[in-house]
């Protein structure tokens, strides 16, 4: 069953509640934003189809955010590079840029190593 199939079973109020749940800090805030009762939303949160639709919506929202961040990555690196190499930039800005660059590089290396390990483990399990 796809996310669209799950969302097709939802009412308009439930779809509104999902949007509100994704953008609100609390169930109470989400209920108010969606125009639904807090008890109603809590009851929906016990429904696996509703929860699955929330998870699908959350995954789609994350996908959009990651696409936007990816489109900014080159500009971000160029900005860090410009600050690090600028003779006009204050020493503290250069240090922060260098630190951000190294920190993020190490994170990428760590994540890549973890992904490789997981892939190897999955291959072993599928033999």
N, C-alpha and C positions, 0 to 999 in steps of 0.2 A: 504494500500500500504506500503510495507516495504522499508527500506532504500536502499536495493539492487535494488528494482524495480525503485526507483527514479533515482539511479545512472545509471541504464541501459539506461535511456532516455538521458543521458548526452553524449556529444561528448568527445573525448579524451582531446581536448583543455580545455573544461570545467572542467573535472576531474583534469587536471593539475593545473588549476586556483584555484580549491578548496584547493588542497594541498598547493599552494603558499599563499592563503589567510589565512590559518591556521598558517602559520609559518612566515608571514611577518607583519611588523608593520603598513604598509599603503597599500592602494589599488594600489598606484603607484609602490611600491616595489613588490607587488604580480604580477602586470601586467608584470613587467620586468622579474621576475623569471619564470613566466609561458609562456613568449614569446607571450603575447597577448597585445592588446591595452588597455589602461586604460578606454577609453570610452566603449569598448566592455565588460570589466568586470563590469563596473558600470551598463550597460544595463542588463547583466546577473543577477546582484544583485536585479533587479526589477522583475525577474522571480521567482514565488513561488516554482517551482520545483527545481531550482538551489539553492535557499535559504534553502529549506527543506533538500537538499543533504548536504549543508554546516553544517546545524544543526546536521544531522545524523553523519557526519564525526567528528564534534566537540564532540558529545556525546561519540563516539567510542574512540576518543583520550583521553578524560577524564577518561573513563573506564580503559584504559590501564595504565594511570598514577596512578589512585587509586589502581589498582592491584599491581603495583610496590611499591607504598608507603606502602601498607598493608604488603607486604612481608618484608619490612624493619622495621616494627613497633617493633617487638620483640627485634631486635638488637638495635634500638634506645633507648628503655626502659632499656635494659641491660647496654648500654653505660652511660645513665644518672645515673643509679644506681651505676655503678662502680666509676664514678666521685664523686658522693655524698658520697660514703662510703670509698673512698681512703684517706689514711692518707697522701699520697704524693701530692694529688691534692691541688692547691692553694685555699685559702678560697673563692676568687672571682669565681673560676670555680664551686665550690660546690654550691654557692648561685645561679649562673646562671642555673645550672642543676636543682636545687630545684624549682626555679622560673618557668622554662620551664615545669617541671612535673606538678606543681600545676596549671599553666595557661591552659595547655592542658587538664588536668582533668576537670577543670571547664567548658571548652568549650564543652567537650564531654557530661558532665551532662546537660548543657544547651540545646544542640542539641537533646539529648535523650528526655528531657522534652517537647521540642517543637514538636518532632515527635509524642510523646504520645498524646499531645493535638490535633494535626491535625488528628490523627487516631480516637480519640473520636468524633471530630466534623464531620468527614466523616461518621462515623457510625450513628450519629444522622441524618445527611442529607439523608442517604440511607434508613431510616425507613419508 
